[in-house]
Amino acid sequence: MNNTVATTPLTETELLDRVRQAWADVLDLDSADEVPEDVNFLEAGGSSLLLIMLWEELDPLTERSLKVSDLFQHSTVKAQVALLADPTGADEGLTELGARNRGGLLGRARRDQLVSE
């Protein structure tokens, strides 16, 4: 659902700054400097609903088709920067936790969605 495609690819440094700022906004932190680069989004205080808000912030930063499930699989700032920087959509930035828990986390997100409806 990438409606606003980035016209020029962002550098990895620009992506890092944008991803950290998006995390800070979604997690309601005072500064992007407070965002850890190697901590899982859920461990940093996020939730499945906040991850959807994060996806809305990050989707316009890439030319590829970004899915919410991609962010579950690439659950750290560093992994998300690698994901956004790769227009082919390879899973090189897939975190071990994301790979191990992707089914459980996605199942939990679906349960949360059903409960809230």
N, C-alpha and C positions, 0 to 999 in steps of 0.2 A: 504494500500500500504506500509506496514511495511516491508521494505527490510532488514533492519539491526536491528534485535531484540536484546535487551539488554540481555547479557548472565546471569548476576546476577542482581536480582532486586535492584534498588537503594533505599537507605534509604530516608525517607521523607525530611531530611535535605539536602541530595544530590540532590533530585528532586527540592527542593525549590531553591537551588543555580543555578541549570541548567535552570529552568524555568525563573528565574529572569535574567540570562545572555542572554537567548534567546530573551526575551522581549527587553533588552538593545540593543542587536544586531539589531533586526528588527526595533526598534523605533529610532535607531541611537543615543543612549544615551552614554555618556562618561563612565558610570559605572553602574553595576547591582545594586549598592546601591541606585541609583536614581529611581529604579522601585518600585512603590507602590504595596503593596500586596492586597489591598482591593478595587482597582479602576478598573472599567471596561476597557478592552483593547481599545475600541473605544474612551472612555473619556480620556484615557491616550495619545491619539494622533494617535492611530492605524486606519486602514481602512480595508475593506474587502480584499483588495489585500495583505496588510501587514499580515493579519490573515492567509492567505495561506502560506506566507513565514514562519510565526511562526509555523504553522502545520508541515512544512518540517523540522523544527528544533526539534520539540517535538516528532514527530512520532517514531523516533528510540529509545526514552527513555522508551517505554512501551512494554509489551508483548501482550497487547490487540490491537484490530484493532481500531485505532484512526481515526475519520473522522473530516473534517473541521467543520462540523455542531456541533460536540462535543465542539469545542472551542468557538463557538458562544453561546452555552448553558452554558458553564463553562467559563465565561468571565473575571474572575479575576485570579491573580497569585495563590491565595489560593485555588480557585475552581479547577484550572488546576492541581495543585499538588495533590489534593484529587482524581481527575479523573485519573491521571497517576499512582497513588499509588494503585488504585483498579483494579485488573486484571479481575474482573467480569463485569465491565462496568456499575455499578449501578449509579444512578443519584443523589447521596447524595450531591455532590458538586455543583449541579445545582444552579446557582445564581438566585435570584428573577427576576432581570432584564433580564437575559438570558432566563428564562422560559416565561416571559411576552412578550419579543420581538423577540423570535427565529424566528417566521414566518416572521415578518417584516424585520428583518435583513437578513435572507436568501433570501427573495424576492428582497431586495435591492442589494445583492451580485449578484443574477442572472441578474438583470437589468444592473448592472455595466458591467458584463461579456458580455452581448448581445450588449451593446453600444460600447464596445471596440473592438468587432469583426468586 
